[in-house]
Amino acid sequence: MKKLSFTLIVILLVSIIITLIGYNELTIRQNNKKYQELIQQESKNINTKTSDSITINCIGDSFAVGDSKTSLANALASQTNCSVNKFGGYYDQSIDIAIRMGSVKVYTNNVTIPSNSSPVHIKLYNNDGEELDVLKSSGSNFSSVEIDGISGKLKYDQETKDHTFTRDQNGEQKNINNLTQITAQFPEYNEDDIAIIFSGTYDPQISNGIFRTITYQRAMLNKLNTKRYIVISLTSKRKMPIVRDMNKVLAEEHDEHFLDFRSYLLENGLEDANITPTKQDELDLENGYIPTSLLKDDKVNGNSKFNQLLAEQIIKKMIELEYIDEQLLN
């Protein structure tokens, strides 16, 4: 009788254990399913924003910043409910933009800053002591700067082809005999912001120069610290005869983040802008040039129609990448 009771007890305990294991596995599967659903929902919330708190940063040269009436930033603001900022300089090279963002440091050396507010000529260097040909146009920053604790104004002299530094207030003379960083007010970015990068048009046209452009675009992206970005293709064959090959390299570098705006303009630009092609436009297209009717007088920068089309293509791309949805459109 005792043996029988012991056997029944063992069977009962085993049954309980099996039941508990089955329940535990079921619970784990249910919790795992809930967790996966939560992760998917969070991922959707991160990738697709529906709030009007989204900020779009247009970063680059004249194609990105432009003037207040025809700029890309203005066109984007008019078509979305997003906050749109612009940052860069009108004739900036890619390295200039990276410097303005603070992702590439710039230094000076072998200069005496006088005790008064007299301008002093200075040279700019990288961290290896190599002289830089940068910051020659006005832009979002690097007008007001600081050198070794002395605040002042940095200015490029078009006649002498060099920079001057003028301190803001009188003080002690300072001799700078080693590489000393020049700092400015650098922008701050949120990782949820969307970045639109348009650079390279004014980069030196040297052999394999596009890889130099990419190097500084990578520096910009490191500073932005976001996966939500779009890099715009180069457009001007007048300025860059091998622009098609350059864009192929950019497309390989940035993959889904690359927007081939040049090809779009050549194929659909005039039609979508409701422009009847002129004889000059037709000749331009035959030569692989952006139609004159979409450009400013310099035949390089885009006019208001150009930027309107670019804004529309960027919005389409942002929706495709799930950065925004159509609820954000005006």
N, C-alpha and C positions, 0 to 999 in steps of 0.2 A: 504493500500500500504506500509505503514511504517512497519506494523507487518510482512508482507511478506518479505520485505527487511531484517528485523532483523533476520528472520528465515533462509533466504538464507545465510546471513553472518555467523550465527552460524554453519550451515551445512558445509560451506566452511572452517571455522576455524578448525572444528573437523576433516575434511578430511585432512587438512594440517598437523594437529598434528599426526593423524594415519600414514600418509605417512612418517613423520619425525621419528616416533617411529620405523616403519618398517625399514627405512633406517639405523637408529642407530643400531638396532639389527643385521642387515645384516653386517654393518661395524664391529661391535664387534666380530661377528662370524668369519669374514674374518681375522681380526687382531689376534684373538685368534688362528686360524689355523696357521697363519704365525708364531706366537710366539711359538706354540707347535713344529712346524717344525724346528724352530731355536734352541729350547732347545734340540730336538732329535739330530740335527746335532752337537751341541756343545758337547752333551754327547758322541756321536760317536768319535768326535775329541779328547776328553779327554781319553776315554777308549782304543782307538786303535791309536797308534803312528806310523807314517810312516817316521818320520825324523831320520836321523842318529845321532841326538843329544841326543838320549835316553841313560841314564846311568843305568847300572846294578851293584848293590852293592852286592858282595858275602860276607856274614857276618857269622863268626862262628869259629869253631876249625879247625883242620888240614884238615878235609873233604872240608872245604870252601876255606881256604887259601893255604894249601899245599906248594909245592915248585914251582919254576918258570916253570919247564918243564912239570909237571904232574898235576898242579892245575886245579880246576874247572874253575877259572877265565880265565886261558889261553885257555881252551877248548871252553868256551863261546865266547871269543874274536875271535877265529879262525873261528867260525861258524856264527857270526852275524856281522852287521855293527854298533853295539852298543859300547859305551865306557864302559869298565868293570873295576871296582875297587874291591879290596879285603881288608877286615878288620877283625882283630881278633888275635888269638894266637894259636899256633900249638897244645898245650895240654889244651887249655882253657875249663873251665867249663862254663855253661851258665851264672853264676853270674860274671865270669871274663869278658865275652864279654859285659854284661850289664854295668859293671864298666868302661870298656874301652870306651864305647859309651857315658858315662856320665849320663846314666839313673839310675844308682845306685851309691850313694856317698860312699866314703871310707875315714876313718879318722885315725889319730894317737893321742896318749896321753901319758902323763908322760914320756917325753923325753927331754933331754938337747942337743940342737944342738950346737956343739962347734964352736969357732970362726974361727978355721982353717978347712982344707979340710979332716980331719980324719973321716972315716966312723963311724956312730953311729947306733947301733941296735935299730930298732923300731918295734912296733906291729901295726897291722891294725885292725880297728874296724868298725862296722856299726854305724848308728846314735843312736842306743840304747846302745852303749858301749860294745857290744858283740864282742869278738875277731873273726876275719875272717881268714879262710885258703884259701887265694886267691893270684892271680898275682904271680904265681910261675914259669911261663915260659915267654919267650920273646914274644913280640907281636907288634901290630901296634903302641902302645903308652905306657905310664906309665914307660918309662925308664927315660925320662926327666920329672921332676915333680916340683911342688912348694908347700912348706909348710910354712904357715904364712909369705908369702912374700919372702921366701928364696928359690931360685932355686937350683936344684941339681939332683943327679942321684939316682933312686930307684933300688935296686938290691936284688934278692933272693939268699941266700947262701944255696946251696944244702947240705953242710956239717953240718952247725949249724941249718938248718931248720927255718931260720927267715930272715927278710929283713934288709937291711942296707940303710941308707941315707947318701950321701956324697955331701956336698954343693959345688957349682961351684966356688965360690969366698970367700976369707976370709972376715970376718965381725964380728959384735958383737955376743957374745954368746946369745942364746935365750932359755929360759926355757918354755916348753909347759906343762901346768898343767890342761888342759881341752881338750875335743874333738875338734880337729882342722882338717879341711878337707885337704886332699891331692888332688891337682888338676893337670891336664895334658892338653895337647892340644887335645881337643875333636873334633870328626868329625862333619861336617855339611852336612845335607842331604836336597835334594829338594823333595817336596811332589810328583812330577811327576816321580821321580826315581823308579826303580823296585828293590826290595830287595829280595835276596835269602838267607834264614836263615838255617844254618845247625849246630845244637848244641845238646848237651845232651850225646854224646858218653863218655865224661870224667866226667860226673856228678856222685856224690857219689851213689853207688848202695845200697840205703836204702829203707825201706818199703815206698811205695807210693812216691818214689823219683821223678817220672815223673811229679807230680804236682808242685814240686819245679822247675823243668825244665820249665814248662809252665809259672810259675810266672815270671821268668826272661825273657822268650820269650815275654811275654806281656810288660815288661819294655822296651825291645828293640823296639817293635812295637810302643810304645808311643813316644819314641825318634825319630823314623823314620817319624811318622806322615803321613803315606801313606796307602792307601788301595790296593796298587799295590805290593803285596808280595807273596812269596811262601815259605812254610816251608817244608823242606825235612825230610822224615822219618828216623828213626834210622835204622841201617842195621846189626850191628854185634851181632849175637847170641852167638858167642864165648865170647864176653865181657859182654853181657847182656842176660842171659838165658831167661828172660821173655820179650824179645824185641817185640814179636808179640802183647802181651797185652799192652805194652807201646805205640806202634804205634796206637792201637785202641783208646787210650785216646787222643793222638795227633790229630788223624783224627776227633774226636768229637769236639775238641777245635778249630781247624782251618778250618774245613769244606772244602769248595771248594779250599781253599788256600793250602791244604795239598797234597803233592806228595808222593805216596806210592812207593818209589824207591826200597825198599827191595823186595816187591812182584814181581816187574818187573824183578829184577835181577835173582830171583829164577826161574822164568818162562821162560824168554826170553833172559837173559843176554848173555850167551855163544853163542847162535845162532846169535844174532844181532851183536856180536863182531867178528863173523866168527872164533870162537875158537872151535876146536874139543875137547870135554871133555876128560880129563885125568881120570885115575882111582881115583885119589884123588878128582877131581871135582865131580865125581859121588858119592863118599862117602860123600863129603861135602853136596851135595844136599839131600841125604838121611837123613842126620842129621839136615837139615834146616839151614845149614851154607852157606854163600856166597862162591861161588867157588874160590878156591885158585888161579886159573888163572886170576882172576880179582882183586887180592889183592897184596899189597906189602909184603915184608918178615915178617912184624909184624903181618900179618893175620887180621889186623883191618882196616887200611887205604887202600883206593883204588889206583890202579895203573893208568897208562895213559888210558888204555882201559875202566876202570871203570869210569873215569872222562869224557871220550868221550861219553859214554852211558848216563851219568847223564846230561851232557850238552844238548844232543839230547832230553831227556825227559823234561828238564826244558823249552826248546824252544817250544816243543809241548804244554806244559802246558800254557806258556805265550800266545801262539796263541789262545788256547782254552778260556782263560780268557780275551782275547782281549786287552792284554797289548801291543802287537806288531802284525804286520801282516807279511806275507811271503816275502814281499818286502825287509825286513831288513836282510834276510838271504844271506850269501855269496854263 
